[in-house]
Structures are given as structure tokens and as C-alpha cells.
Amino acid sequence: MPTDVIKGKNYLLSLGIHGETPMGSKRMEMRKRQMSGQQELVAGGTTVGTVPTQHEQPGQGNRPSNACCFCWCCCCSCSCLTVRNEDREERILTTSYNEKTEDPDDCEDSPKPTMDEVCSWGQSFDKLMHCPAGRRAFRQFLRTEFSEENMLFWLACEEFCKETNKSVIEEKARIIYEDYISILSPKEVSLDSRVREVINKNMLEPTSHTFDDAQLQIYTLMQRDSYPRFMNSYVYKNLLKSVSEQSPES
């Protein structure tokens, strides 16, 4: 193996050992790399379920098309690209509503939505977020996009702003900061520098309004970025079909 390649691998390994790259940045790079890989497959006319095997690729110098989307060295054969997005969304949706699962991050329980409720979600993002079943379904969709932490942070802020006890506010503010604001957290949310600066100042003496700006920014992000895709997703369409079939009027 060439010396420059060995040096490059050793350098990347040293970054991981010494922690020079923030955990939040690694996570974002991982997401971008996966989404980029899926887009290239679609643009090239190759379906996700029919990726050629490594033995079918001529020459060892080329990157195998079935390499793991999380592996920078492209040395492994991974099944992560063989599952279609719709199949993954369907499994998540089925687990959410048809199975009793224990999820430590579940902030609320919700019954299965009615036909009227599911239809109303398409009218506005506010109606979706004001419906417990809507928030739960939207959260399952965010999980398929690896951005579930946005909903979890928003829900945590909703509960936090109701607190009145000073000692409880300080403790919960610390937990929310460590879970969703710190760059070392695996659930770090995406906030601009201005909002982060406001939060850092507010943390000197936390109140129930410490995360107001951050909560609004994440709400707006979900509304503009994720909500339109949710309405066109298999998650929403399958749920709409399910409740329509069970409706007494159908």
C-alpha cells in the first residue's frame, strides 16, 4: 500500500482517538454522506434494492457500489443500502401503532388517530403539532430521516416552560442543554450561533424561557424542511389509507 495512503489513514484514526472532531459534526457528516450516496444511486438509474456486489466490479481500484455508506474506507459490504426507504418507513410506522414497545424517549402517549385528524394534518403544521397522534406520527417520520432529536427537543421545551420551581428549572435546563445543545451530545440539534449565544447567557441563571428562541427555531426548521416531505411520505399516505379503511363511513 502506498505510503501516502497509510499516512492518511493514520491521520484520520488519530482524529477519532483524540476527539478533535465534535460528535455532533461527525453525526452530521454521517447523515450527509448517507443522503449523498442514496441520491447518486437514484441519479445513476440504479435502484436501492439492486446494487451490484463487490465481485461484479471490474478492477480493485474502483469504489464498490455496495460499500457501507458510513464507512469512509469503502472496505466492507453492508446491507444498509439494500432496504428501500418505503419498507423502512412502513416498519417504523407498524411498530409505532401496532406494537407495545418501550421507548425511554417517549414524551407522550397517544391513541390511534381518526380520519378527520389525519386529514387535518395536511391543512397546516400547527394542526399536526397540536394533535398528540400527529406529533407521534411525525416523530416516526423524522426517525427515518435521522432527525428525531428535533421533535424530542421541542417536546422537552414544551414541558420545561411549564415549570415554576426554581431548583427544578435549573436541573431540567442543565439536562436539556447536555442532551440537545452541547456539541458533544449525539442528539445535538442544529442551531445558529446567535441562538446558541443567547442560550449560553441564559444558562447563567436559567428560567422557564431559557430555550424559547431555540424552540422556535427548531419548530420553524421542522415546518419548512421536514413537514412537506412528511405529507408526501409513505408514512403519512399509509396511515391515511389505514384509517380510511377502518372508518365506519368507508
C-alpha positions as CSV (number, residue, x, y, z in Angstrom):
1,M,0.0,0.0,0.0
2,P,1.4,3.5,-0.9
3,T,3.0,5.4,2.0
4,D,0.7,8.5,1.5
5,V,-2.4,6.3,1.8
6,I,-1.1,4.8,5.1
7,K,-0.3,8.2,6.4
8,G,-3.8,9.4,5.5
9,K,-5.5,6.5,7.3
10,N,-3.3,7.0,10.4
11,Y,-4.2,10.7,10.5
12,L,-7.9,10.0,10.3
13,L,-7.6,7.4,13.0
14,S,-5.8,9.9,15.3
15,L,-8.7,12.3,14.9
16,G,-11.1,9.7,16.2
17,I,-8.8,8.7,19.1
18,H,-8.1,12.2,20.3
19,G,-11.6,13.5,19.8
20,E,-10.6,16.5,17.7
21,T,-13.9,16.3,15.7
22,P,-17.0,17.1,17.7
23,M,-19.5,14.3,18.0
24,G,-22.2,16.5,16.6
25,S,-20.1,17.2,13.5
26,K,-19.4,13.5,12.9
27,R,-23.1,12.8,13.1
28,M,-24.0,15.5,10.5
29,E,-21.2,14.3,8.2
30,M,-22.6,10.8,8.5
31,R,-26.1,11.9,7.6
32,K,-24.9,13.9,4.6
33,R,-22.8,11.0,3.4
34,Q,-25.7,8.6,3.5
35,M,-28.1,11.0,1.8
36,S,-25.5,11.8,-0.9
37,G,-25.0,8.1,-1.6
38,Q,-28.7,7.5,-2.0
39,Q,-29.1,10.4,-4.3
40,E,-26.2,9.2,-6.5
41,L,-27.9,5.8,-6.8
42,V,-31.1,7.4,-8.0
43,A,-29.4,9.7,-10.4
44,G,-27.5,6.9,-11.9
45,G,-30.6,4.9,-12.6
46,T,-29.8,2.2,-10.0
47,T,-32.5,1.1,-7.6
48,V,-31.5,0.7,-4.0
49,G,-32.6,-3.0,-4.0
50,T,-30.4,-4.0,-6.9
51,V,-26.9,-2.7,-6.0
52,P,-24.2,-4.9,-7.7
53,T,-22.0,-7.0,-5.5
54,Q,-18.3,-6.2,-5.0
55,H,-17.2,-9.2,-7.1
56,E,-19.1,-7.7,-10.1
57,Q,-17.0,-4.5,-10.1
58,P,-14.0,-4.6,-12.6
59,G,-10.8,-3.6,-11.0
60,Q,-9.9,-3.3,-7.4
61,G,-9.1,0.4,-7.6
62,N,-12.8,1.4,-8.1
63,R,-15.1,2.0,-5.1
64,P,-17.5,-0.9,-4.8
65,S,-21.1,0.3,-5.1
66,N,-22.3,-1.7,-2.2
67,A,-19.8,-0.2,0.3
68,C,-21.3,0.8,3.6
69,C,-22.5,4.5,3.4
70,F,-21.0,5.0,6.9
71,C,-17.5,3.7,6.0
72,W,-15.0,6.1,4.6
73,C,-12.6,3.4,3.6
74,C,-15.2,1.5,1.4
75,C,-13.8,-1.8,2.5
76,C,-17.0,-3.5,3.7
77,S,-20.0,-5.0,2.1
78,C,-23.1,-3.7,4.0
79,S,-26.8,-4.3,3.7
80,C,-27.7,-0.8,4.7
81,L,-28.4,0.2,1.1
82,T,-30.5,-2.9,0.3
83,V,-33.5,-1.8,2.3
84,R,-35.9,0.5,0.4
85,N,-36.9,3.8,2.2
86,E,-40.6,2.8,1.9
87,D,-40.0,-0.5,3.6
88,R,-38.1,1.1,6.4
89,E,-40.8,3.7,6.9
90,E,-43.5,1.0,6.9
91,R,-41.8,-1.0,9.6
92,I,-41.3,2.1,11.8
93,L,-45.0,3.0,11.4
94,T,-46.2,-0.5,12.1
95,T,-44.0,-0.7,15.2
96,S,-45.3,2.7,16.4
97,Y,-49.0,1.9,16.2
98,N,-49.4,-1.9,16.2
99,E,-46.9,-3.0,18.8
100,K,-46.4,-2.1,22.5
101,T,-42.8,-1.0,22.6
102,E,-40.9,0.6,25.5
103,D,-39.1,3.7,24.4
104,P,-37.3,5.8,27.1
105,D,-37.5,8.9,24.9
106,D,-41.3,8.7,24.5
107,C,-42.5,12.0,26.0
108,E,-46.3,11.3,25.5
109,D,-48.8,8.6,24.8
110,S,-51.4,9.0,22.0
111,P,-54.3,6.9,20.7
112,K,-54.5,5.9,17.1
113,P,-55.7,9.0,15.1
114,T,-59.1,9.4,13.5
115,M,-59.8,10.0,9.8
116,D,-60.6,13.7,10.5
117,E,-57.4,14.2,12.5
118,V,-55.2,12.6,9.8
119,C,-56.8,14.8,7.1
120,S,-56.5,17.9,9.2
121,W,-52.7,17.5,9.4
122,G,-52.4,18.4,5.8
123,Q,-54.1,21.8,6.4
124,S,-51.3,23.2,8.5
125,F,-48.2,22.3,10.5
126,D,-49.8,23.8,13.6
127,K,-52.7,21.3,13.4
128,L,-50.3,18.5,13.1
129,M,-48.3,19.6,16.1
130,H,-51.3,20.3,18.3
131,C,-52.5,16.7,17.8
132,P,-50.8,14.1,20.0
133,A,-51.3,11.4,17.4
134,G,-49.9,13.8,14.8
135,R,-46.8,14.5,16.7
136,R,-46.2,10.8,17.2
137,A,-46.6,10.0,13.5
138,F,-44.4,13.0,12.5
139,R,-41.8,11.8,15.0
140,Q,-41.7,8.4,13.4
141,F,-41.1,10.1,10.0
142,L,-38.3,12.2,11.5
143,R,-36.7,9.0,12.7
144,T,-36.4,7.7,9.1
145,E,-34.6,11.0,8.3
146,F,-32.3,10.7,11.3
147,S,-33.6,14.0,12.8
148,E,-35.9,12.7,15.6
149,E,-34.0,14.9,18.1
150,N,-35.8,17.9,16.7
151,M,-39.1,16.7,17.9
152,L,-37.7,15.4,21.2
153,F,-36.1,18.8,21.9
154,W,-39.4,20.6,21.1
155,L,-41.3,18.3,23.4
156,A,-38.8,18.7,26.2
157,C,-39.1,22.5,25.8
158,E,-42.9,22.3,26.0
159,E,-42.7,20.6,29.3
160,F,-39.8,22.7,30.6
161,C,-41.7,26.0,30.1
162,K,-44.4,24.9,32.4
163,E,-42.0,24.6,35.4
164,T,-42.2,27.2,38.2
165,N,-39.9,25.7,40.8
166,K,-36.5,27.4,40.6
167,S,-34.4,24.4,41.6
168,V,-36.3,22.1,39.1
169,I,-35.9,24.7,36.3
170,E,-32.1,24.8,36.9
171,E,-31.8,21.0,36.9
172,K,-34.0,20.5,33.8
173,A,-32.2,23.3,32.0
174,R,-28.9,21.6,32.6
175,I,-30.3,18.3,31.3
176,I,-31.8,19.8,28.1
177,Y,-28.6,21.7,27.4
178,E,-26.5,18.5,27.8
179,D,-28.9,16.4,25.7
180,Y,-29.7,18.8,22.8
181,I,-27.4,21.8,22.8
182,S,-24.0,20.5,23.7
183,I,-21.8,19.7,20.6
184,L,-20.8,16.5,22.5
185,S,-24.3,15.2,22.5
186,P,-25.4,12.6,19.9
187,K,-28.8,14.3,19.9
188,E,-27.5,17.8,19.3
189,V,-30.0,20.0,17.4
190,S,-29.0,22.4,14.6
191,L,-29.0,26.0,15.9
192,D,-27.3,29.1,14.6
193,S,-24.6,31.0,16.5
194,R,-26.9,33.8,17.6
195,V,-29.4,31.4,19.4
196,R,-26.5,29.5,20.9
197,E,-25.1,32.7,22.3
198,V,-28.5,33.6,23.9
199,I,-28.7,30.1,25.4
200,N,-25.2,30.3,26.9
201,K,-26.1,33.6,28.5
202,N,-29.4,32.4,29.8
203,M,-27.8,29.3,31.4
204,L,-26.0,31.6,33.9
205,E,-29.4,32.0,35.5
206,P,-31.9,29.7,33.9
207,T,-35.6,30.5,33.7
208,S,-38.6,28.7,32.1
209,H,-37.9,30.9,29.0
210,T,-34.2,29.9,28.6
211,F,-34.8,27.9,25.4
212,D,-37.6,29.9,23.8
213,D,-35.6,31.1,20.9
214,A,-34.1,27.7,20.3
215,Q,-37.5,26.0,20.4
216,L,-38.9,28.5,17.9
217,Q,-36.0,28.0,15.5
218,I,-36.4,24.2,15.6
219,Y,-40.1,24.4,15.2
220,T,-39.6,26.6,12.1
221,L,-37.0,24.2,10.8
222,M,-39.4,21.2,11.0
223,Q,-42.2,23.2,9.4
224,R,-40.2,24.4,6.4
225,D,-37.9,21.4,5.9
226,S,-39.5,18.2,7.2
227,Y,-43.2,18.8,7.2
228,P,-43.6,19.0,3.3
229,R,-41.7,15.7,3.0
230,F,-43.8,14.1,5.7
231,M,-47.0,15.0,3.8
232,N,-45.6,13.2,0.7
233,S,-44.1,10.3,2.6
234,Y,-45.1,6.7,2.7
235,V,-45.6,7.1,6.5
236,Y,-48.4,9.6,6.1
237,K,-50.0,8.0,3.0
238,N,-50.1,4.6,4.6
239,L,-51.6,6.0,7.8
240,L,-54.2,7.8,5.8
241,K,-55.1,4.6,4.0
242,S,-55.2,2.7,7.2
243,V,-57.6,5.0,9.0
244,S,-59.8,5.4,5.9
245,E,-60.2,1.6,5.7
246,Q,-61.2,1.4,9.4
247,S,-63.6,4.4,9.2
248,P,-67.3,3.4,9.7
249,E,-68.2,5.5,6.7
250,S,-66.0,3.6,4.3
